[in-house]
Amino acid sequence: QVQLAESGGGLVQAGGSLRLSCAASGRTFSNYVMGWFRQAPGKEREFVGRINRSGLMTSYADSVKGRFTISRDNAKSTAYLQMNSLKPEDTAVYYCAASPKYADRPGEYNSWGQGTQVTVSS
């Protein structure tokens, strides 16, 4: 099991950009598929996107496709979520997660970060 920690959240105006980072501990980062999720108050945790072990394949929820980009640097044991053209409905706590296989369901991810708040003002 890998341990994760998100950073980079904050307050941004609509139309702006923000880059989230997810730092992983240990030497096995490249063995994990990395996913990003978000959760607004009173709502269920929502899939945002994922990236495979090599970083060559990504998948995104329709709500963020074309605006968000997931990347990873295995040498630095870090995954990233670049968010552009942010909208107020993107406001949520954002989590990174690790899975031993390609997955998009929260229950399929073994490790989770503590979350970082992203607030988009209109």
C-alpha positions in Angstrom: 0.0 0.0 0.0 1.3 3.4 -1.0 0.7 6.6 1.1 -0.5 9.7 -0.7 -0.7 13.4 0.1 -2.4 16.1 -2.1 -1.4 19.7 -2.3 -2.1 22.8 -4.4 -5.8 23.5 -3.6 -7.1 27.0 -3.0 -9.4 29.7 -4.1 -9.5 30.6 -7.8 -11.8 32.7 -10.0 -14.0 31.1 -12.7 -12.0 30.6 -15.9 -8.8 30.3 -14.0 -6.4 27.4 -13.6 -5.0 25.4 -10.7 -2.5 22.5 -10.5 -2.9 19.8 -7.9 0.0 17.5 -6.8 -0.1 14.1 -5.3 3.1 13.0 -3.6 3.5 9.2 -2.9 5.8 7.5 -0.5 7.8 4.4 -1.1 9.6 3.0 -4.2 6.6 1.3 -5.9 4.8 4.3 -7.3 5.1 3.1 -10.9 3.2 -0.1 -10.0 0.0 1.8 -9.4 -2.7 3.3 -11.5 -3.4 6.8 -10.2 -6.9 8.2 -10.0 -8.4 11.6 -9.1 -11.8 12.0 -7.4 -13.7 14.9 -5.9 -16.5 15.3 -3.4 -18.8 18.3 -2.7 -20.6 18.7 0.6 -23.7 16.4 0.7 -22.7 14.6 -2.5 -21.1 11.2 -3.2 -17.4 11.0 -4.2 -17.1 11.5 -8.0 -14.6 10.1 -10.4 -12.6 12.8 -12.2 -9.9 10.8 -14.1 -7.1 8.3 -14.1 -3.7 7.6 -15.6 -2.0 4.2 -16.2 1.3 3.1 -14.8 3.5 4.4 -17.6 1.6 7.6 -18.0 0.7 6.9 -21.6 -3.0 6.4 -21.2 -5.6 8.6 -19.5 -9.3 8.7 -19.0 -11.6 11.5 -17.8 -15.2 12.1 -16.7 -17.3 13.9 -19.3 -17.7 16.8 -17.0 -14.0 17.7 -17.0 -12.9 16.3 -20.4 -11.0 18.9 -22.4 -10.4 21.1 -19.3 -8.5 18.8 -16.9 -5.2 16.9 -17.6 -3.7 14.2 -15.5 0.0 13.4 -15.7 2.6 11.6 -13.6 6.4 11.7 -13.0 7.4 8.2 -11.7 10.9 9.4 -11.0 9.4 11.9 -8.5 6.7 9.6 -7.3 4.2 12.3 -8.0 0.9 12.6 -9.9 -0.7 15.8 -11.1 -4.1 17.2 -12.0 -3.9 20.3 -14.2 -7.3 22.1 -14.1 -8.1 24.8 -16.6 -11.2 26.8 -17.4 -12.5 26.2 -13.9 -16.2 26.5 -13.2 -18.0 27.1 -9.9 -19.4 23.6 -10.2 -15.8 22.3 -9.9 -15.8 23.4 -6.3 -15.1 20.3 -4.1 -12.5 18.5 -2.0 -10.2 16.7 -4.5 -8.6 13.4 -3.6 -5.9 11.3 -5.3 -6.0 7.5 -5.0 -3.9 4.5 -6.1 -5.1 1.2 -7.5 -3.2 -2.0 -8.5 -5.2 -2.0 -11.8 -7.0 0.3 -14.1 -10.2 1.3 -12.4 -12.7 4.2 -12.0 -14.7 3.1 -8.9 -13.7 4.4 -5.5 -13.9 0.9 -4.0 -11.2 -0.3 -6.4 -8.6 2.1 -5.0 -6.5 0.9 -2.1 -4.9 4.1 -0.9 -6.2 7.6 -0.6 -4.8 11.0 0.2 -6.3 13.4 2.8 -7.9 15.7 0.2 -7.3 19.3 -0.8 -10.1 22.0 -1.1 -10.7 23.7 -4.4 -13.1 26.6 -4.5 -14.0 28.4 -7.7 -15.7 31.7 -7.4 -18.1 33.2 -10.0 
